[in-house]
Amino acid sequence: SLCLQYPPKLIAIACVYLSAHYHRIRPTGGKNWLSLFQQQNMDVEILASICMQIIELIADKKGQDMTVFKSVRADLDRLRSTKRSASDVPSPPGAKRPRT
């Protein structure tokens, strides 16, 4: 049902993120995951939902190492809290907030 819930591009972005996380690859050029997702109009909540569904599919296989999945979940929670705290920061007077 994952492919019925989200477009292929969003699922592909989540797969790239999961693969990079698994291999401990981080964005370069001073960028972080959140900025890369925002460039692709990828909401962190949607990313988390897709990743967790993929992880649940993989975790059903016996003998999977759950530490990787716990690490991904912790990283997604950090991204969520980073996004929330960034949206909670008050804008200077007269400044326009970017639309999300």
N, C-alpha and C positions, 0 to 999 in steps of 0.2 A: 504493500500500500504506500510505501515511501514515494515511489515514482508517480503515484496519483495525487499525492499531497503537494509536491514541490516540483518546479521546473528542473530540467536536467542540469542547467548551469549552476543552480544553487547546490544540488547534490554533488556535482563535480568539485565545487569549491570546498565543500565539507570534506570530501575524500582527500583532496590535496592537503587540507589542514591536518586531518588525522594521520596521513602518511608522514607529513613533515614532523608532526609531534612525536610520532612513534620513533622516527630516526633522529630526533633531537636537532632538527634543522629550524633555525630562526630566520626571520626576514632580515635582509641586509640593508645597508644604506640609511641606517638610523630610523628605519620604520619599525612599527610593531604590527601585530596581527590585526588589532582593532582598526588601525588606519588603512590597512590593505582591504579589510572587509568593507569599510565605508566607501572605498574607491569603487568597489564592485556592487554597491547598494545592497550589501548583505547585512541583515540585522543579526545581532548576536543571539537573540532569542531563537530565531529561525535556525541559525547555525547550531546552537546547542540542541535543539530538537532533532535535527537531521543526524548529528553526530551520535546522540544517545540512541536513536533508533538503529543506526548502523552498528554501534557497539553491542546493542542487545542481540542483533542478528549473529554477530561474531561470537559473542559470549555463550550462545547456546551450544557451541561446539565444546565437547569435553576436553579438559586439559588445558584450557586457555589460561594464560597468566593475567590475572585480574589487576595487577599493579599498574599496567599500562593504562587500563581503562579508568582506574581511580585517578591517575595522573591527568588524563584528558579531562575528566570531570572537574578536577580542581582548577585546571587552567581555564576551562570555560566559565567556571564560577568567578575567577579573577577577572576575566574579560567582561562579564556581566556587571560586576561591582565597579570596574573602571568606567564602563559606559554610564552607569547610574550616577557615579560621583561627578563625572564630567557634565552631565545634564543638570546636576544640582547646583553647580557653581553659578552664582549670580553674574549676569552680564553687566559691564560698566554702563553707566547712564548713556542713553542714545545709541548703544550698540545693538545691532540686529543679531539674533541667534540664528545659526544655520538650521535649516530644516532637515529633519531626519526621515 
